[in-house]
Amino acid sequence: MEKIAAKLSASAGGAGKHAAAGAVVELALDDICVAEEVFQWKNPGMVPSDDHIFDLAKATQNTGALDPILVLPVADKYYVMDGHHRLAAYITAKWRGTIPAIVFSGSLNEAIREALRSNNKNKLSMTTKDRMEAAWWFVKQGKPGAWPDSISEIQEMCGVGKGTVNRMRDAWTKLHNGQYEDFEDLSWRQAQAKLEGKEKQAFDEDSWLEKRAQNLADDIERAKLHLSKNPEITALALERLDPGLPAQLMALWQPRGSFDPTQVDEDNEPF
């Protein structure tokens, strides 16, 4: 963020050379930059990204260019705000043409918030953990009593409840007012552990996951749901609870390696 902010500040006088906000421009690949830690809010380990990129890459042979990506002009480059998978698909397909992009006009803070809104609406939905960490990040941008984003704005951007934002604000206030060191970079889970006095214990995520998984398994067993009796019904029920859950489970159970373009049958998959 600091590097992008510095570039924006240094190039403020030359902003007029870029297309107007909302305009669709054709960009060369070399003109496009990626800063996933700033604009990509999804946890890449929780969505079938390789499959999605592969499908998008194949689509280029039938439809040509994909839907425009969203970019922020920074100096003489354009940073991807939304469309990371589409950009990866162009690279995978060895795309030789220009890449259509919609120009965003606004401050870096506005661009970060717009990127989150776009991620939230994307078909590869954000996980609950992604949403919680995004909300926590926005809370951490302010100080107790001086919040840059309202509760309703964080709710709308991150898809979390009002109570969650209130708890996060309360936690951030306690961290600020207490005798805590190096708390600025804590994740939401780490912040909760610190406030509960567990910060001296090394957090064992595997043990935590095992414990929570066992608790859920016990709840299912007590409810006598018999999930394995009819897998088709179970799959349909899970999809109704959360349309994105089956894809997330498949990504965890059947991880796929990175797409290797050298393994594609070029007679059937002409990129």
C-alpha positions as CSV (number, residue, x, y, z in Angstrom):
1,M,0.0,0.0,0.0
2,E,2.8,2.4,0.9
3,K,4.5,1.9,-2.5
4,I,1.3,2.4,-4.4
5,A,0.4,5.5,-2.4
6,A,3.9,7.0,-3.0
7,K,3.6,6.4,-6.8
8,L,0.1,8.0,-6.8
9,S,1.5,11.0,-4.9
10,A,4.4,11.4,-7.2
11,S,2.3,11.2,-10.4
12,A,-0.6,13.3,-9.2
13,G,0.2,16.0,-11.7
14,G,0.0,13.6,-14.6
15,A,-3.4,12.1,-13.8
16,G,-4.9,13.7,-16.9
17,K,-3.1,11.4,-19.3
18,H,-5.3,8.4,-18.2
19,A,-8.8,7.7,-19.6
20,A,-11.8,9.0,-17.9
21,A,-13.4,7.0,-15.0
22,G,-15.5,4.2,-16.3
23,A,-13.9,4.2,-19.7
24,V,-13.0,0.8,-21.3
25,V,-9.4,0.8,-22.5
26,E,-7.2,-1.8,-24.2
27,L,-4.1,-2.6,-22.2
28,A,-1.0,-4.6,-23.1
29,L,0.0,-7.2,-20.5
30,D,3.2,-5.2,-19.7
31,D,1.0,-2.3,-18.6
32,I,-0.8,-4.3,-15.9
33,C,0.5,-4.8,-12.4
34,V,-0.8,-7.0,-9.6
35,A,-0.8,-6.2,-5.8
36,E,-2.8,-9.1,-4.4
37,E,-2.2,-8.1,-0.8
38,V,-3.9,-4.8,-1.5
39,F,-6.7,-5.7,-3.8
40,Q,-7.4,-9.4,-3.6
41,W,-9.5,-10.3,-0.6
42,K,-10.1,-14.0,-1.2
43,N,-8.1,-16.7,0.5
44,P,-6.6,-18.5,-2.5
45,G,-6.5,-21.8,-0.7
46,M,-10.3,-21.9,-0.3
47,V,-11.5,-21.6,-3.9
48,P,-10.9,-23.9,-6.9
49,S,-8.8,-21.2,-8.5
50,D,-6.8,-23.5,-10.9
51,D,-10.0,-25.0,-12.3
52,H,-11.6,-21.5,-12.7
53,I,-8.5,-20.1,-14.4
54,F,-8.3,-23.1,-16.7
55,D,-12.0,-22.7,-17.7
56,L,-11.5,-19.0,-18.4
57,A,-8.4,-19.7,-20.5
58,K,-10.4,-22.2,-22.6
59,A,-13.2,-19.7,-23.0
60,T,-10.9,-17.2,-24.8
61,Q,-10.6,-19.5,-27.8
62,N,-14.4,-19.4,-28.2
63,T,-15.4,-15.9,-27.1
64,G,-12.1,-14.0,-27.5
65,A,-11.4,-11.4,-24.8
66,L,-13.1,-11.9,-21.4
67,D,-15.2,-9.3,-19.5
68,P,-13.1,-6.2,-18.7
69,I,-11.0,-6.2,-15.6
70,L,-11.2,-3.3,-13.2
71,V,-7.9,-1.3,-12.9
72,L,-6.5,1.7,-11.0
73,P,-4.2,4.0,-12.9
74,V,-0.9,4.4,-11.0
75,A,1.8,6.5,-12.7
76,D,2.3,4.8,-16.1
77,K,0.8,1.4,-15.0
78,Y,-2.6,0.0,-14.1
79,Y,-3.1,-2.1,-11.0
80,V,-5.8,-4.9,-11.1
81,M,-8.6,-4.2,-8.6
82,D,-10.9,-6.9,-9.8
83,G,-10.2,-9.6,-12.3
84,H,-7.1,-11.4,-11.0
85,H,-8.4,-14.8,-12.3
86,R,-9.2,-13.3,-15.7
87,L,-5.7,-11.9,-15.9
88,A,-4.2,-15.3,-14.9
89,A,-6.4,-16.9,-17.6
90,Y,-4.9,-14.6,-20.3
91,I,-1.4,-15.5,-19.2
92,T,-2.3,-19.2,-19.1
93,A,-3.8,-19.0,-22.6
94,K,-0.8,-17.1,-23.9
95,W,-3.1,-14.3,-25.0
96,R,-1.5,-12.2,-27.8
97,G,-4.1,-9.4,-28.0
98,T,-4.8,-6.5,-25.7
99,I,-6.8,-6.9,-22.5
100,P,-10.0,-4.8,-22.0
101,A,-10.1,-2.9,-18.7
102,I,-12.4,-0.5,-17.0
103,V,-10.6,2.5,-15.5
104,F,-11.4,3.4,-11.8
105,S,-10.9,6.9,-10.7
106,G,-10.6,7.6,-7.0
107,S,-8.2,7.5,-4.1
108,L,-6.3,4.4,-3.0
109,N,-8.6,4.0,0.0
110,E,-11.6,4.2,-2.3
111,A,-10.0,1.7,-4.7
112,I,-9.4,-0.8,-1.9
113,R,-13.1,-0.6,-0.8
114,E,-14.3,-0.9,-4.4
115,A,-12.1,-4.0,-4.8
116,L,-13.7,-5.6,-1.8
117,R,-17.2,-4.9,-3.1
118,S,-16.3,-6.4,-6.4
119,N,-14.8,-9.5,-4.7
120,N,-18.0,-9.9,-2.6
121,K,-20.1,-10.0,-5.8
122,N,-17.8,-12.3,-7.7
123,K,-19.0,-15.9,-8.4
124,L,-16.1,-17.2,-6.4
125,S,-17.6,-16.0,-3.2
126,M,-15.5,-15.1,-0.2
127,T,-15.3,-17.5,2.7
128,T,-16.5,-16.5,6.2
129,K,-12.8,-16.2,7.2
130,D,-12.1,-13.9,4.3
131,R,-15.1,-11.7,5.3
132,M,-14.1,-11.6,9.0
133,E,-10.5,-10.7,8.2
134,A,-11.6,-8.0,5.7
135,A,-13.9,-6.4,8.3
136,W,-11.1,-6.6,10.9
137,W,-8.8,-4.9,8.5
138,F,-11.2,-2.0,8.0
139,V,-11.7,-1.6,11.8
140,K,-7.9,-1.5,12.2
141,Q,-7.7,1.5,9.9
142,G,-9.2,3.7,12.5
143,K,-8.7,4.6,16.2
144,P,-11.2,4.3,19.0
145,G,-13.8,7.0,18.4
146,A,-12.5,7.9,15.0
147,W,-13.6,5.2,12.6
148,P,-13.1,6.0,8.8
149,D,-15.9,3.5,7.9
150,S,-19.3,3.3,9.5
151,I,-20.7,0.1,10.8
152,S,-23.2,-0.1,8.0
153,E,-20.4,0.5,5.4
154,I,-18.3,-2.4,6.7
155,Q,-21.4,-4.6,6.8
156,E,-22.2,-3.8,3.2
157,M,-18.6,-4.2,2.0
158,C,-17.7,-7.4,3.9
159,G,-21.0,-9.1,4.4
160,V,-20.8,-9.4,8.2
161,G,-23.2,-8.6,10.9
162,K,-23.5,-5.4,13.0
163,G,-22.7,-7.3,16.1
164,T,-19.5,-8.6,14.6
165,V,-18.3,-5.1,13.7
166,N,-19.2,-3.9,17.2
167,R,-17.2,-6.7,18.8
168,M,-14.2,-5.9,16.5
169,R,-14.4,-2.2,17.4
170,D,-14.5,-3.1,21.1
171,A,-11.5,-5.4,20.7
172,W,-9.5,-2.8,18.8
173,T,-10.3,-0.2,21.5
174,K,-9.2,-2.6,24.3
175,L,-5.9,-3.3,22.4
176,H,-5.3,0.4,22.0
177,N,-6.1,1.2,25.7
178,G,-4.4,-1.8,27.2
179,Q,-0.7,-2.7,27.8
180,Y,-0.3,-4.6,24.6
181,E,2.6,-4.5,22.2
182,D,2.8,-5.2,18.5
183,F,-0.9,-5.7,18.1
184,E,-1.3,-3.8,14.9
185,D,-0.6,-6.8,12.7
186,L,-2.8,-9.3,14.6
187,S,-5.4,-11.2,12.7
188,W,-8.9,-11.2,14.1
189,R,-8.4,-14.7,15.7
190,Q,-5.0,-13.7,17.1
191,A,-6.5,-10.5,18.6
192,Q,-9.3,-12.5,20.3
193,A,-6.7,-14.9,21.8
194,K,-4.6,-12.0,23.0
195,L,-7.5,-10.3,24.7
196,E,-8.5,-13.7,26.3
197,G,-5.0,-14.0,27.8
198,K,-3.9,-16.8,25.5
199,E,-1.3,-14.8,23.6
200,K,1.6,-16.5,25.4
201,Q,0.5,-19.8,24.1
202,A,1.6,-20.7,20.7
203,F,-1.5,-20.9,18.6
204,D,-1.9,-24.4,17.1
205,E,-4.3,-24.0,14.2
206,D,-4.3,-27.7,13.4
207,S,-5.4,-28.6,16.9
208,W,-8.0,-25.9,16.9
209,L,-9.4,-27.2,13.6
210,E,-9.4,-30.8,14.9
211,K,-11.3,-29.7,18.0
212,R,-13.9,-27.7,16.2
213,A,-14.3,-30.5,13.6
214,Q,-14.8,-33.1,16.3
215,N,-17.4,-30.8,18.0
216,L,-19.3,-30.5,14.8
217,A,-19.1,-34.3,14.2
218,D,-20.5,-34.9,17.7
219,D,-23.4,-32.5,17.0
220,I,-24.2,-34.2,13.7
221,E,-24.1,-37.6,15.5
222,R,-26.3,-36.5,18.3
223,A,-28.8,-35.1,15.8
224,K,-28.8,-38.5,14.0
225,L,-28.6,-36.9,10.6
226,H,-27.0,-39.9,8.9
227,L,-25.3,-37.8,6.2
228,S,-23.7,-40.9,4.5
229,K,-27.0,-42.7,4.0
230,N,-27.9,-40.7,0.9
231,P,-25.0,-38.6,-0.3
232,E,-27.2,-37.0,-3.0
233,I,-29.6,-35.6,-0.4
234,T,-26.7,-34.5,1.7
235,A,-25.0,-32.7,-1.2
236,L,-28.3,-30.9,-2.1
237,A,-28.8,-29.9,1.5
238,L,-25.3,-28.4,1.8
239,E,-25.8,-26.5,-1.4
240,R,-29.0,-25.0,-0.1
241,L,-27.3,-23.9,3.1
242,D,-24.5,-22.3,1.2
243,P,-24.2,-22.5,-2.6
244,G,-20.5,-22.1,-2.5
245,L,-19.8,-24.8,0.1
246,P,-19.7,-27.8,-2.2
247,A,-17.0,-26.1,-4.3
248,Q,-15.0,-25.2,-1.2
249,L,-15.2,-28.8,0.1
250,M,-14.1,-30.2,-3.3
251,A,-11.1,-27.8,-3.3
252,L,-10.1,-29.1,0.2
253,W,-10.7,-32.8,-0.5
254,Q,-9.4,-33.0,-4.1
255,P,-6.7,-30.3,-4.5
256,R,-5.6,-29.9,-8.1
257,G,-2.1,-29.0,-9.0
258,S,-1.2,-25.8,-10.9
259,F,-2.3,-25.8,-14.5
260,D,0.6,-26.9,-16.8
261,P,0.0,-25.6,-20.4
262,T,2.6,-28.1,-21.7
263,Q,0.1,-30.9,-20.8
264,V,-2.7,-29.5,-22.9
265,D,-3.7,-31.4,-26.1
266,E,-3.1,-28.6,-28.6
267,D,-5.4,-30.3,-31.2
268,N,-8.3,-30.1,-28.8
269,E,-7.4,-27.1,-26.8
270,P,-5.9,-24.6,-29.3
271,F,-4.8,-21.6,-27.3
